[in-house]
């Protein structure tokens, strides 16, 4: 059996440690990215709802002004 130098064994340890760190990082970042995306999507829907409500109110105000101008 050929002896394996100490440096090679040490390098393999750091290699596995690096892969482990990368997997942990991905495991943490994926859920956080999903959470961020869902919050952004929820906010986008809420903004569209508020814009539609503002447009409706603007339309109602214009109708009231027209009616008021007509009566005057």
N, C-alpha and C positions, 0 to 999 in steps of 0.2 A: 504494500500500500504506500502511495506517495504522500508524504506529509504536506499539509496545506499551510502555507505561511500565515502567520498571525494577522498580518495586514489584510489579507483577503477575507478572513473571517470577520474582521472588524468592519470592513466595507460592506459586507453583506448585511450586517446588523443595521447599519445606517440606511441601507437601501430599504429594508423592510420597515424601519421606523419612518422613513419618508413616505412610503406608500400608505402606512397607517395614518399618518398626519393628513395626507391628501384625502383619504376616504372620510375621515372625521370632518374635515373642512367641507367637503361636498355634502355630507349628511346634515351639516348645520345650515349651509347656505341654501340648499334646495327648498326646505320648508319656509325659510325666511323670504326667499324670492317669490314663492307661491303666495304667501301672506301679503306681501307688498303688492303683487299683481291683483289679488282679489280686492284689496282696499282701493286701489286705483280704479278698478272697474266699477266698484260700488259708488265711488265718488263721481265718476263720469255719469252714471245713471242718475244720481241725485242732482247733478248740475243740469242735465237735460230736463229733468222734471221741473226744477225751479225756473229755468228759462221759459218753458212752456207756460208755467203759471204767470210769469211776468208778462209774456205776450198776451195772455188772456186778460189780465188786469189792464194792460195798456189799451187793448181793444175796447174793454168796458168803459174806460175813462173817455175814450174818443166818442163812443156812443152817447155818453152822458153830456159831453160838451156839445155835440151836434144837436141833441134834444134841447139843451139849454139855449143854444143860439137860435134855434127854430122858434122857441117860445118867446124869445125877446123881441 
